[in-house]
Amino acid sequence: MAVDFAFLDSGVGGLPYLIHLLKKNPDASCIYVADTKNFPYGEKSSEQIINCACEAAGKIIERWVPSEIVVACNTISVTALEALRKKFPKTVFVGTVPAIKPAALVSKTRKIGLLATNATVNHPYTQDLKTRFAPDCSLISRGDPELISFIEHKFFTASEEERLSAVRPAVDFFRKNGCDVIILACTHFLNMSDYIQKEAGESIKVVDSRDGVVRHALEMQNNSAKTSHSDAHEVKLVVTGFTQSNDSASYEKFCQNHGIKFGGVLDNLD
């Protein structure tokens, strides 16, 4: 079965991109593949990230023949996007990169917080974005694998207080460093954007790249000869494995809440 859009992420963090795209194009046929077997990507080497991403993308292309693949992961995008485009030249890839430019446009203190994976924080591409789009700003970075793990495994079943408690250390870190903007530079954090903003208060603005990425993805499809080539409207989440006992229930609950079909484990599909 062919689909309009495929989404690739290391986990389910990038699902807000899928939801945002469906708001703008409700008839789109989408498959979201979370490479949960290899989660977390943010603690892997560049070579490991490229290998895992290429393997997952190959399976997506072989099975669903998407018009384009949205790489709903900053870590994969800054590390492996070039390799993906080289290995699969006939497939359109839309990447996700830290929203440093929008952050610089709204910062008054010129101190910008970057909340991301360690791989994104340490990648030269991130520093290049800062040099190009925020040369007069200080970039205060925080890699937060614990918060990412909380979102992947516990967020969908956690209480509001548990969610606020989980984001508090990161918000306090940026507040103490004088930041007036926090960039959500890992797609997992988009699931917590409302809680991060609530904890940050009115003096700190939370920004992300979902609107720009989705807008670009839709523009690319409109410019493609493959526009609306899907066999039928379907929206499905598929994972590559479970790493914790409650993962399946968490993913199913999220899907139920957002009208998405949970497709199970990729390698187990007929």
C-alpha positions as CSV (number, residue, x, y, z in Angstrom):
1,M,0.0,0.0,0.0
2,A,1.3,3.4,-1.0
3,V,1.0,6.5,1.3
4,D,1.3,10.2,0.9
5,F,3.6,10.8,3.9
6,A,5.8,8.6,6.0
7,F,7.2,9.9,9.3
8,L,10.4,8.5,10.7
9,D,11.5,9.0,14.3
10,S,13.6,7.2,16.9
11,G,10.4,6.9,19.1
12,V,6.9,8.4,19.3
13,G,8.2,11.9,20.1
14,G,7.5,13.2,16.6
15,L,3.8,12.4,16.6
16,P,2.8,16.1,17.1
17,Y,4.2,16.6,13.5
18,L,1.8,14.0,12.2
19,I,-1.1,15.5,14.1
20,H,-0.2,19.0,12.9
21,L,0.0,17.8,9.3
22,L,-3.4,16.1,9.5
23,K,-5.0,19.4,10.8
24,K,-3.8,21.1,7.6
25,N,-4.5,18.1,5.3
26,P,-7.1,15.8,6.9
27,D,-7.3,13.5,3.9
28,A,-3.6,12.6,3.8
29,S,-2.6,9.0,4.1
30,C,0.2,8.6,6.6
31,I,2.4,6.0,8.2
32,Y,4.5,6.8,11.3
33,V,7.4,4.5,12.0
34,A,9.0,4.8,15.4
35,D,12.3,3.0,15.5
36,T,11.7,2.1,19.2
37,K,14.0,-0.9,19.0
38,N,16.9,1.4,18.6
39,F,15.7,4.1,21.0
40,P,17.3,6.4,22.1
41,Y,19.2,7.7,19.0
42,G,20.5,10.7,21.0
43,E,23.0,8.6,22.9
44,K,24.4,6.8,19.8
45,S,27.4,7.7,17.7
46,S,26.9,9.4,14.3
47,E,27.7,6.1,12.5
48,Q,25.1,4.2,14.6
49,I,22.5,6.9,13.9
50,I,23.1,6.8,10.2
51,N,22.9,3.0,10.0
52,C,19.7,2.8,12.1
53,A,18.0,5.6,10.2
54,C,18.9,4.1,6.8
55,E,17.7,0.7,7.8
56,A,14.4,2.0,9.0
57,A,14.0,4.3,5.9
58,G,14.7,1.3,3.6
59,K,11.9,-0.7,5.2
60,I,9.5,2.2,4.9
61,I,10.2,2.8,1.2
62,E,10.0,-0.9,0.4
63,R,6.6,-1.4,2.2
64,W,4.7,1.9,1.7
65,V,6.4,3.7,-1.2
66,P,5.7,7.2,0.3
67,S,5.7,10.4,-1.7
68,E,8.0,11.7,0.9
69,I,9.5,10.9,4.3
70,V,9.3,13.5,7.1
71,V,12.3,12.9,9.4
72,A,10.5,13.9,12.6
73,C,13.6,13.9,14.6
74,N,16.3,16.6,15.1
75,T,19.0,14.0,15.9
76,I,18.4,12.0,12.7
77,S,18.1,15.2,10.6
78,V,21.3,16.9,11.7
79,T,23.2,13.6,11.6
80,A,21.8,11.4,8.8
81,L,19.7,13.5,6.5
82,E,22.5,13.8,3.9
83,A,23.2,10.1,4.1
84,L,19.5,9.3,3.6
85,R,19.2,11.5,0.5
86,K,22.3,9.9,-0.9
87,K,21.2,6.3,-0.3
88,F,17.6,6.8,-1.5
89,P,17.8,9.5,-4.2
90,K,14.3,8.9,-5.6
91,T,12.7,9.6,-2.2
92,V,11.9,13.1,-1.0
93,F,13.1,13.7,2.6
94,V,12.0,16.6,4.7
95,G,14.2,17.2,7.8
96,T,13.6,18.8,11.2
97,V,16.3,21.1,12.6
98,P,16.4,23.2,15.8
99,A,14.4,26.4,15.5
100,I,17.3,28.7,16.2
101,K,16.4,31.3,13.7
102,P,12.8,31.9,15.0
103,A,14.2,31.9,18.6
104,A,16.7,34.6,17.7
105,L,13.9,36.8,16.2
106,V,12.0,36.9,19.5
107,S,14.7,36.9,22.1
108,K,15.3,40.1,24.0
109,T,18.0,39.0,26.4
110,R,19.9,37.4,23.5
111,K,20.2,34.2,25.6
112,I,18.5,31.3,23.9
113,G,18.0,27.9,25.5
114,L,18.3,24.7,23.5
115,L,16.6,21.6,24.9
116,A,17.7,18.6,22.9
117,T,19.4,15.2,22.8
118,N,23.1,15.0,23.6
119,A,23.7,14.1,19.9
120,T,22.0,17.3,18.7
121,V,23.6,19.5,21.3
122,N,27.1,18.3,20.3
123,H,26.7,18.1,16.5
124,P,28.6,20.7,14.5
125,Y,25.4,21.4,12.4
126,T,23.7,22.9,15.5
127,Q,26.6,25.3,16.1
128,D,26.5,26.2,12.4
129,L,22.8,27.1,12.7
130,K,23.7,29.3,15.7
131,T,26.5,31.0,13.7
132,R,24.3,31.7,10.7
133,F,21.1,32.7,12.4
134,A,21.9,33.9,15.9
135,P,25.5,35.2,15.8
136,D,24.8,37.8,18.6
137,C,23.1,35.3,20.9
138,S,24.4,33.0,23.6
139,L,23.2,29.5,23.0
140,I,22.6,27.7,26.4
141,S,22.3,24.0,25.6
142,R,20.9,21.1,27.7
143,G,20.9,17.5,26.6
144,D,18.2,15.8,28.6
145,P,18.0,12.0,27.9
146,E,16.0,11.5,31.2
147,L,13.2,13.7,30.1
148,I,13.2,12.1,26.6
149,S,12.9,8.7,28.2
150,F,10.0,9.9,30.4
151,I,8.1,11.1,27.4
152,E,8.7,7.9,25.4
153,H,7.7,5.5,28.1
154,K,5.5,7.4,30.7
155,F,4.1,10.6,29.3
156,F,0.9,9.2,27.8
157,T,-0.2,7.7,31.1
158,A,1.3,10.3,33.5
159,S,-0.7,12.7,35.6
160,E,-0.4,16.5,35.1
161,E,1.7,16.9,38.2
162,E,4.0,14.1,37.1
163,R,4.4,15.9,33.7
164,L,5.1,19.3,35.3
165,S,7.6,17.7,37.7
166,A,9.4,16.0,34.8
167,V,10.0,19.3,32.9
168,R,10.8,21.4,36.0
169,P,14.6,20.7,36.1
170,A,15.0,21.8,32.5
171,V,13.0,24.9,32.8
172,D,14.8,25.9,36.0
173,F,18.1,25.4,34.2
174,F,17.3,27.8,31.5
175,R,15.7,30.3,33.9
176,K,18.9,30.4,36.0
177,N,20.9,31.0,32.9
178,G,18.8,34.1,31.9
179,C,17.2,32.6,28.8
180,D,14.0,34.2,27.6
181,V,13.4,31.6,24.8
182,I,13.5,27.8,25.0
183,I,13.9,25.9,21.7
184,L,12.4,22.4,21.8
185,A,15.1,20.8,19.6
186,C,14.0,17.2,20.1
187,T,10.6,16.3,18.8
188,H,9.8,14.3,21.9
189,F,9.5,17.7,23.8
190,L,6.7,18.8,21.6
191,N,4.4,16.5,23.5
192,M,5.3,18.5,26.6
193,S,5.3,22.0,25.1
194,D,2.2,23.1,27.0
195,Y,3.7,21.9,30.3
196,I,7.1,23.4,29.6
197,Q,5.4,26.7,28.7
198,K,3.2,26.5,31.8
199,E,6.2,25.9,34.0
200,A,8.3,28.6,32.3
201,G,5.6,31.3,32.7
202,E,5.1,34.4,30.6
203,S,8.8,35.6,30.8
204,I,10.1,32.7,28.7
205,K,8.8,31.8,25.3
206,V,8.8,28.2,24.1
207,V,9.4,27.7,20.3
208,D,9.6,24.6,18.0
209,S,9.8,23.9,14.3
210,R,6.6,21.9,13.7
211,D,4.7,24.5,11.7
212,G,7.6,25.2,9.4
213,V,8.4,21.5,8.8
214,V,4.7,20.6,8.1
215,R,4.3,23.6,5.8
216,H,7.4,22.6,3.8
217,A,6.3,19.0,3.6
218,L,2.9,20.0,2.2
219,E,4.6,22.4,-0.3
220,M,7.0,19.6,-1.4
221,Q,4.0,17.3,-2.0
222,N,2.2,19.9,-4.0
223,N,5.2,20.3,-6.2
224,S,5.6,16.6,-6.7
225,A,4.2,14.5,-9.5
226,K,3.3,11.9,-6.8
227,T,0.8,14.1,-5.1
228,S,-2.1,12.2,-3.5
229,H,-0.9,8.8,-4.8
230,S,-2.1,6.9,-1.8
231,D,-4.4,3.9,-2.2
232,A,-6.8,4.9,0.6
233,H,-6.9,7.4,3.5
234,E,-5.2,5.7,6.5
235,V,-3.2,7.0,9.5
236,K,-1.2,4.4,11.3
237,L,1.6,4.2,13.9
238,V,4.0,1.3,13.7
239,V,7.0,0.6,16.0
240,T,10.0,-1.6,15.6
241,G,9.9,-3.1,19.1
242,F,9.1,-2.6,22.7
243,T,11.8,-1.8,25.3
244,Q,9.5,-1.5,28.4
245,S,6.6,-3.7,29.4
246,N,4.0,-0.8,29.3
247,D,5.0,0.6,25.9
248,S,2.3,-1.1,24.0
249,A,-0.5,0.1,26.2
250,S,1.0,3.7,26.2
251,Y,1.1,3.8,22.4
252,E,-2.4,2.3,22.0
253,K,-3.7,5.0,24.4
254,F,-2.1,7.8,22.5
255,C,-3.5,6.4,19.2
256,Q,-7.0,6.1,20.6
257,N,-6.9,9.7,21.9
258,H,-5.9,11.1,18.5
259,G,-7.8,8.8,16.1
260,I,-4.7,7.0,14.9
261,K,-4.6,3.3,14.2
262,F,-1.9,1.4,16.2
263,G,-0.3,-1.1,13.7
264,G,1.9,-3.0,16.1
265,V,5.5,-4.1,15.3
266,L,6.9,-3.5,11.9
267,D,8.6,-6.8,11.3
268,N,5.4,-8.7,12.5
269,L,3.2,-7.1,9.8
270,D,1.8,-9.4,7.1
